[in-house]
Amino acid sequence: MAGQATSKPHAEIAGAGYAGLVAAVALAQRGWSVRLHEKRATLGSFGAGIVLWENALRVMRAIGAFDEVARKSFTAPFYETRMHNQTVALEPFGRDPWATMTRQHLYDAILAPARRLDIEILHNSEVVSADPDGTVTLGSGRTIKADLVVGADGVGSNVRGSVGFAVERNKAQDGLIRLIVPRCRRELGPEAFWDNVIDFWNFEPRVQRILYVPANEDDLYLGLMAPFGSEGSIVPIKLEVWLDMFPFLEPVLREAAKVHGRYDRYETAVLNAWTKGRVAVVGDAAHAMTPSLAQGAACAMMNALSLAVYMEDGADKVEERLQEWERKERPLTDRTQQRSAKLTAERALSRGEWVNDELMETMRHIPTGASADPLPGFPRRKATVPEAAKA
Ligand SMILES: Cc1cc2nc3c(=O)[nH]c(=O)nc-3n(C[C@H](O)[C@H](O)[C@H](O)COP(=O)(O)OP(=O)(O)OC[C@H]3O[C@@H](n4cnc5c(N)ncnc54)[C@H](O)[C@@H]3O)c2cc1C
């Protein structure tokens, strides 16, 4: 294609988030030349911490990032749900591999294989539009022709807008302030449960929730959920608004008040199509979802990997293969978006009743392009119910 010195099929990718990086690595693994455009000056990930379920961990193995992801991540013995500080569910996830980590750790782990594969990553390079014939136009005015264009440019996607996909965006009533703070184990006191992921819900005197997630031995990922426009959505956090409902978390809340943070309202974006001509959109650009099932990045990375698998034949039949990709891979993501949106609207995680075969379908899915072999080192630890919880 124009501008390419090699005879390899060539892809231009907008956005070096999780979706863009995974697509880039997976395409390069299959013999494509890839150029990745990131509009920001630096590479990295916003959003503090992240939960990766088995499907996402399998994608990590397929792109050569699993060992690094596992190295500095954490698996809690239990996912615990509390309502007004009373435990309503204690889930060991004995058969479901999962791990928590900081987003930067995940990002660096995915960037490493991209570096090993010598993928060209341009900073300060905004893709302003794409054309179904495979042309991208950059903020600089430069145009480039490719065999494949991937719009992995997030929920506000320029690629999606310029190609003209119809999008329905729905904002949820709630949102989250995400922060990384020190674990403060000693200061939190002798609770038996501080290694658990704990989903602290309060409905009285107002709706506020704290998702307490150990991200590794040192870092704690805190998700402070509150309705849009409420006092709990203000950043930096107003300490008294959180302390009066969660006094037992005072040491970590005091740390949280030192960080500016950002409040993100949950949203779902559903498109009429994910592909047109030689252009495909993937990740939040194609299917942003609420975080109730912790599947947004997981689906982004699964779909990015499978996209590359459908491109295994190179530049031949790109348009037909993209349509096939959407037809076969999309239904699972559609179901996941719908389930997650329903859980979010009903604040149903507060009941701790979400662990069932239907809701775990996506987490247990073997992604196209990933091995079904057991993940080495998982399950990581045997969960034993502490005596205090049996009483
Ligand atoms: C509160 C919350 C909690 C979440 N928790 C989880 C979780 O635990 N587990 C999980 O799996 N998912 C989770 N998610 C979802 C997850 O964060 C997203 O689905 C994921 O980050 C999407 O990745 P992406 O690469 O598609 O988009 P993004 O992460 O938005 O990346 C897009 C990239 O493209 C760049 N860009 C944008 N426009 C352009 C352009 N025009 N040209 C060039 N570059 C551009 C951006 O700067 C960015 O680097 C959560 C989401 C929220 C809101």
The ligand as a MOL file (V3000), in Angstrom:
LIG
                    3D

  0  0  0     0  0            999 V3000
M  V30 BEGIN CTAB
M  V30 COUNTS 53 58 0 0 0
M  V30 BEGIN ATOM
M  V30 1 C -15.3550 2.9300 36.1300 0
M  V30 2 C -14.8750 1.8920 35.1540 0
M  V30 3 C -14.3120 0.7100 35.6170 0
M  V30 4 C -13.9000 -0.2740 34.7010 0
M  V30 5 N -13.3800 -1.4550 35.1670 0
M  V30 6 C -13.0610 -2.4330 34.2990 0
M  V30 7 C -12.5410 -3.6840 34.7510 0
M  V30 8 O -12.3350 -3.8790 35.9600 0
M  V30 9 N -12.2780 -4.6580 33.8320 0
M  V30 10 C -12.4830 -4.4580 32.4960 0
M  V30 11 O -12.2590 -5.3920 31.6870 0
M  V30 12 N -12.9340 -3.2650 32.0290 0
M  V30 13 C -13.2120 -2.2570 32.8810 0
M  V30 14 N -13.6610 -1.0600 32.4190 0
M  V30 15 C -13.7540 -0.8210 30.9650 0
M  V30 16 C -12.4100 -0.4330 30.3670 0
M  V30 17 O -11.8130 0.6190 31.0900 0
M  V30 18 C -12.5700 0.0040 28.9120 0
M  V30 19 O -13.4660 -0.8560 28.2580 0
M  V30 20 C -11.2240 -0.0450 28.1940 0
M  V30 21 O -10.3100 0.8550 28.7840 0
M  V30 22 C -11.4160 0.3040 26.7240 0
M  V30 23 O -10.1740 0.2920 26.0750 0
M  V30 24 P -10.0150 0.9620 24.6510 0
M  V30 25 O -8.6020 0.7020 24.2590 0
M  V30 26 O -11.1050 0.5160 23.7650 0
M  V30 27 O -10.2690 2.5200 24.8690 0
M  V30 28 P -9.4480 3.5930 25.6990 0
M  V30 29 O -8.8990 2.9880 26.9330 0
M  V30 30 O -10.3320 4.7770 25.8360 0
M  V30 31 O -8.2060 3.9490 24.7560 0
M  V30 32 C -8.3520 4.7480 23.6180 0
M  V30 33 C -6.9920 5.3590 23.2810 0
M  V30 34 O -7.1120 6.0520 22.0450 0
M  V30 35 C -6.5630 7.3540 22.1720 0
M  V30 36 N -7.2940 8.1870 21.2030 0
M  V30 37 C -8.5590 8.6480 21.3140 0
M  V30 38 N -8.9300 9.2790 20.1810 0
M  V30 39 C -7.8840 9.1870 19.3310 0
M  V30 40 C -7.6660 9.6190 18.0010 0
M  V30 41 N -8.6290 10.2250 17.3290 0
M  V30 42 N -6.4630 9.3690 17.4190 0
M  V30 43 C -5.4770 8.7220 18.0970 0
M  V30 44 N -5.6380 8.3010 19.3830 0
M  V30 45 C -6.8250 8.5050 19.9730 0
M  V30 46 C -6.7890 7.7170 23.6270 0
M  V30 47 O -5.9100 8.7500 24.0560 0
M  V30 48 C -6.5230 6.3700 24.3100 0
M  V30 49 O -5.1550 6.1780 24.5610 0
M  V30 50 C -14.0530 -0.0580 33.3110 0
M  V30 51 C -14.5920 1.1520 32.8570 0
M  V30 52 C -15.0010 2.1130 33.7600 0
M  V30 53 C -15.6040 3.3990 33.2470 0
M  V30 END ATOM
M  V30 BEGIN BOND
M  V30 1 1 1 2
M  V30 2 1 2 3
M  V30 3 2 2 52
M  V30 4 2 3 4
M  V30 5 1 4 5
M  V30 6 1 4 50
M  V30 7 2 5 6
M  V30 8 1 6 7
M  V30 9 1 6 13
M  V30 10 2 7 8
M  V30 11 1 7 9
M  V30 12 1 9 10
M  V30 13 2 10 11
M  V30 14 1 10 12
M  V30 15 2 12 13
M  V30 16 1 13 14
M  V30 17 1 14 15
M  V30 18 1 14 50
M  V30 19 1 15 16
M  V30 20 1 16 17
M  V30 21 1 16 18
M  V30 22 1 18 19
M  V30 23 1 18 20
M  V30 24 1 20 21
M  V30 25 1 20 22
M  V30 26 1 22 23
M  V30 27 1 23 24
M  V30 28 2 24 25
M  V30 29 1 24 26
M  V30 30 1 24 27
M  V30 31 1 27 28
M  V30 32 2 28 29
M  V30 33 1 28 30
M  V30 34 1 28 31
M  V30 35 1 31 32
M  V30 36 1 32 33
M  V30 37 1 33 34
M  V30 38 1 33 48
M  V30 39 1 34 35
M  V30 40 1 35 36
M  V30 41 1 35 46
M  V30 42 1 36 37
M  V30 43 1 36 45
M  V30 44 2 37 38
M  V30 45 1 38 39
M  V30 46 1 39 40
M  V30 47 2 39 45
M  V30 48 1 40 41
M  V30 49 2 40 42
M  V30 50 1 42 43
M  V30 51 2 43 44
M  V30 52 1 44 45
M  V30 53 1 46 47
M  V30 54 1 46 48
M  V30 55 1 48 49
M  V30 56 2 50 51
M  V30 57 1 51 52
M  V30 58 1 52 53
M  V30 END BOND
M  V30 END CTAB
M  END
